[in-house]
């Protein structure tokens, strides 16, 4: 009984350590800047829709407050709990990916896209957001036990046994569970369809596998295979986006309008911008100004200097996140942080690449900035998990 009490006290002390203050401050700063930018980028759209000018800002601010509260609670939880819950989270995520394909559950859109589940209070929810977290937690939990698992002996007297033994020796059998899970998710998200969401699941998954010790060549082969599968699963509108990306001015009224207006906004900002709230492109010229293309509005209003400041904040957050991963108390905590930070870094890179036409339009939002309540809450919850890992960094020294 005394030993049990000491063990519980140790776990409580570990989970009550100080969070990483630089990481926390960077998250809060980016969240505040993002909420303010939503106000500037969204009020023309709100007025056009005959709503209050602060409609989108108030909703985003409320979700930001909820998200920060969730982040705090997540940071107080001993992150070992997520190891036990990883299978449950992944299972629920897959069930949600199935549910979003059922008529009456998903939102109705004229283009046939089925990515959102209708919620009675919060509006909509993307199951792909849960799938990202589920894959990160499950892959991290499984990979953290990699060195302690015993390999199953095979009967080397039979051809099948020798083949399985060879596959196990080179590590291919080890990859089967991971590849099977990713294949199920890819197929389900194909029916939405949601290629950008699929990419954002594959990238952190690959990062976790590599950080966990899977050889780079094997991760590379898997990446090439996944890329080939995505190309084969491309739909007509996705192929059209590539044509538009190559020359948006050849399609000024048929798909190229959005990226053209984004480039106009960025170019108009110059060095110091036109001033906060003074963007011209957000005046119903730039579609999704408060969402996927919010960085274009920020660049127009705050200029190159403002763009560099935001990118520097993201860079510092990513670097600090990887620092926490390197100093995590155990392998599981390290891999979880690698997955979460890689996911965020991929979102930032893809969003900035799209608004500058470096890559075709993918529909990837900018973390902490793009309007979207449930996505923001989940992003901040993930930051809370990272902070929870950081609480035990000092104890690990």
N, C-alpha and C positions, 0 to 999 in steps of 0.2 A: 504493500500500500504506500509506503514511504517512497519507494522507487517510482511508482506511478505518479505520485505527486510531483517528484522532481522532474520527471519527463515532461509533464504537462507545463510546469513552470518554465522549462527550457523552451518549449515550443511557443509559449506565450511571449517570452522575452524576445525570441527571434522575430516574431510577427509584429512586435511593438517597437522595433528599432526605428531610427530616423530614416525618412525617405530621402532619395537623392534630390536635393534642393535645386540644382541647376536644371535637371530634367523637368521637375515640377514647374518651375518658373517659365521655362520655354513653352510648355504645353499651355499654361494659363495665358501667356502673352499672345500666342498664336490663336487661341480660342477667342480672346477679346478682339483682336484685330479682325478676325474672320467675321464675327458677329456685326461689328461696325461696318465692314465692307458689304455685308449682305444688305444692310439698310441703304447704303448709297446706291448699290446696284439694282435694288428691287423696287424702289418706290415708284418709278415710272410704270412698271408692269402692274403694281398694285393699284395705282390710280386708273390705269386703262381697264382693269378688271372691275372698276367701281368699288374698290375696297379702300380701307384706310391706308394712308401712305406708309404707315409703320406695320402693316399686316405681317409681312414676311419677317421683318426684323424682330417683332415681339415674339413670334412663334420660335424663331431661331434662338433668341435670348432665353426663352423658357426652357427649351431643350438643352441649351448650353448649361444652364443652371442645374437641370436634372442630371446631365452628363457629368458635370463636375462632382455632384454628390455621389453618383455611382462610382466615379473614379476614386473618390475618397474611401468609399466602402470596400471597393475591390482591393485597394492598397492595404487595407487593414486585415484582409484575409490571408492566412498562411497559404502561399501559392501551392503547397503540396496538395491542397484540396482539389486543385484543378487537374492533377494527375489522375485522381480517382474518378473525377467527373468527365474525363476526356471522351470516353466511349459513349456516355450519355449525350454529351453535347454534339458529337459527330452524328449519332443516330437520329437525334431530333432534327438536326440540320438536313439530313437526307430526307426525312419524312416531310419537312417543309418544302424541299425541292420537288417532291412528288405532289404535295398539296397544291402548289402554285399552278400546276397544270390542269387542275380540276375546275371546270366551269362553275361560276358562282362564287369561287373563292378568290380567284385572281381578278385584278382590275380589268375592265373592258376598254380596249384600245382599238382604234380603227385599223392600225397596221398589224394587228394580230400578235403583238408582243405581249408575253405573259410573264412578267418579272416581279410583280408586286402582289402581295396578299392584302386584301382590304381589311383594315382594322376599324373598330367602332369609334375609338377615341383618337389614336395617334395618326390616323389617315391611312398610310400604307407602310408595308414592311417588305424589304427584299430578302428572301431566304438565302441569297448568295452571301449576304453579310454574315449570317450565322454559319454558313459553310466554310467561310474563310477561317473563322475562329475555331470551328470544330476540327478542321484539318490541322491547324497549327498545334492545338492541344494534343490531339491523338498522335500525330507524327512525333511530337516532342516526347510524349510519354513512352511511346514504343522505342524510339531511338535511344532514350536515356538508359534503357535496359539492355542495349545491344551487346555490351562487353560481358554481361553477367549471364546471358542466355546460353544454354548448352545446345549444341547442334545435335539434331536427331541422327543416330547412326542408320545407314542404309545397308541392305544386303548386297554386298559387292559381288556375289556369285551370279547375280542376274544382270542382264543388259540394262534393264530399267534402274536397278539399284546403282549400278556404276554410273549411269547417266545422271541420276539425281545427286549422287555423291559429288560428281564433277560440277554440276550446276550450283550445289551448295558451297563448294570450295571457292569458286570464282565470285560468289556473292549474288548470283542471279535469283536463287530461291528466296533470299532475304528480301528482295525487292517486290516479290509477288503480292503480298498484302497491300503495300503502298500503291502499286500500280493498279490493283483491282479497285481500290477505293477511288482513286483519281479517275479511272475509266467510268465508273458508275456516275460520278459527279459530272464528268464531261458530257456523257450521253444525256443525262437529265437536263443540263443547262443548254444543250443543243435544241431541245424542244421549246425553250422559252422564246427565242434564242437569246443568249447572253455571252458573246465571245469575250468581251472585256472582263466580265466577272470571272470567266473561266481562266483567263490569263492571270488574273490577280490571285487565284487559288494555286495555280501551278508554280508561280514564282517563289512565294514563301515556302511551299512544300519542297522545292528543289534546294532552297537555301538550308533548310533544316536537315535534309538528307546529306548534303555536302558537309555541313558543320558537324553532323553526327558521325562522320567517318566513312560515308559511302565514297568510293573513288570518283574523281572528277570525270573520268572517261565514261563511267556508267551513268552519272547524272547527265552528261552531255548527250549520250545516246538516247536516254529517256526524253530529254528535251527536244531532240530532233524528231523523235517519234511522235511526241505530243504536238509539235508544230505541224508535222505532216497531217496528223489526224484533224487538227483545227482547220487546215486548208481544205481538206476533203469535205469538211462539214460546213464550209462557208455557204451562206445563202446569197441570193441575188443582190440584196441591198448592201451586204458587206463588200461584195465585189465592186459595186458601184462607188462605194466610199473610197476605194483605192484609186479609181479613175479620177474622182474629184480631187483627191489629195495630190495627184500628180500635176494637175493644172486646174485649180479652183476657178480661175477666171474664164475657163472654157465652159463653165456651168454656173454662171452668175445667178440664175433664177431656178436652177434645178439641182440643189444640193451644195453648191459652192458658196452661197450667200453668207452662211454663218462664219466660215473660215475667213472669207474676204473681209467681213466686218470686224472680225477679231484682229486681223492684221492691221486694218485701218486704226483700230483703237490703240494697239500697242505702238504703232508708228507715231500717232498723234501725241502720245505722252511725252516724247522727247526726253530730255535729261531729268527735269524736275516735275513733269506732269502739268496738267491743266488745272489742278486743284481738287481737293476732296469734294465730292458731290457734283463736280462740273463736267463729268463725262458726257460726251455727245452721243456716242454709239449706244449707250444704254437706253436712249430715248426711243425704244422699240425698233432700233436698227439691228442690234445684236441679239439674236435669240438665245435663251438660257443665260442671260447676263448675270442672274443671281445664282446660277447653278454651275454647270460644267465650265462656263466661260467667264467665271467671276474674276479670274486672274487678269484677263484682258482689260476689264474695267479698272482694276487696281493699277495696272501699268499705265493706262491712259491718265488716270487722276494723279498718280504719285510718281510717274516717270521711271526712268531707268534706275535712279537711286532707290526709289521705293521698292522696285522689283528685286534689286540686289539685297535690300534689307530683309525682305520676306524669304528669299532663297537662302540667305545666310542663316536665318533663324531655323529653317528646316534642316539645313546642313548640320548646324550645331546640335539640334535635337537628335538627328540620326547618329551622329558621331557619339554623343553621350549615351544613346541607347546601346550601341555596340560596346561601349566601355562597360556598361552595367552587365551586358552578356558575358564579357571576358572575366568579370570579377564576381559572377554569380556564385552562390554557395554550392550548387551542385549542377550536374549535367542537364537535368530537366529544366531548371530555371534558366540556364544559359540558352538552351534551344528554344524555349518559349519566347524569350526576348529577341533572339535572332529572327524568328518567324514574324513576330509582330512588327519589329522595326523594318525588316525587309519589305513587308507588305506596305507599310506607310511610305517607304522610299520609292517603291514601284509606283504607287498611286501618284506621288508628287511628280516623278519623272514622266509618267505617261500623260498626266493632265497638262503639264507645261509643254510637252512635246506636241500635243494636239493643238493647243491654242496658238502655238507658233508655227504650225503646219510642218513640224519635223516628222510627225507620224499621222496616219489617217485618223479621222474622228472615231473615237472608241467609246465615248460616254462615260469616261472615268472622272469621278469628282475629285476636287482638291480637298484633302483632309483639313478639317477645322474651318474651312472657308465656304465651300459650296453649301447652298441651302438644302436642308434635309434633316429632319429631326431624329429619326431612328438611326440613321447612319452616324450622325454626330455622337449620339449617346453610346453606340457600340465602339466608336473610335476612342472616346474618352474612357470607356470601360477597359479597353485594351491597354491604354496608357496606365490605368490603375493597376493592371496586372504587372506591368513593367515596374511600377513604383513598389509594388508588393515584393518583387524580387530584389529591388534595391534596398529594402529594409534589412535584408539579411546579408548584404555585402560586407559590412563592417564585422559582423559576427564570423564571417568566413576568413578574415585576415588572420 
